[in-house]
Structure formats: structure tokens, C-alpha cells
């Protein structure tokens, strides 16, 4: 099976791979609220970008 190439145009695939390789329940939240908010924003942008590409 060959992976489609279109996701690379929708999201930054290397960064997405780094973010999604660990289980969510193994994460430790950043100490500051600003850093937690930034993480939530970044993780929310990935699926939105993929859905828009479809």
C-alpha cells in the first residue's frame, strides 16, 4: 500500500509525526497556561487542516 502524498500539502507532516507518535495519556502538560494554550492550538490545527484538504 502506498501512502497518498496530499497530506504533505495540508499539514507539516514531519511535525505532525513528531506530535502524534506518543500516546496522549503519556504526555505531561506544560507548566504555564500560555504553553498549554499553545499546545492545544497546535494540536487542534492538524485535524482541521486535514479536513479542509479533503
N, C-alpha and C positions, 0 to 999 in steps of 0.2 A: 504494500500500500504506500502511496506517495502522498505526502502532506501537501495541501494546497499552498500556493505562495501568497494568496491575497491577504492573510492576516498580517504579514510583514508590512503591508502598506497601511494597515489600520492602526496598529499599535507598535510600540518599540518592543519587538519580540525578545531580544536578549534581556531587557529589563523585566519584562513580564515573566520570563522563565525564571529569573532570579527570585522574583516575588512569590511565584506560585510553587516553588519546589518544596517548600516546607509546609507542614500541616498547620492550619490556623491555630489549633489548640496548643501548639508548641511555642507560639510567639510570646514575647514579653513586651508589654506595651511601653512606649517611650515614657519617660518621667514627666515631661511637661505637656500641658494641654495643647499647646501650639503644635508640638511634634505629633501628638496623637491625631489632631485635626488634619494635619498634612498627610499622614499615613492613610487616614480614611478617605481623603480626597483622591489620592493617587490610586488606591485600590478600587475606588468607585469608578474611576475614569476608564479602566481597562475594559470591563464588560460593556460599557456604553459605547466605546469606540468600536468594539467588535459587532455590536448590534447595529450600529449605523452603517458599518461596512456591508452587512448582509442586506 
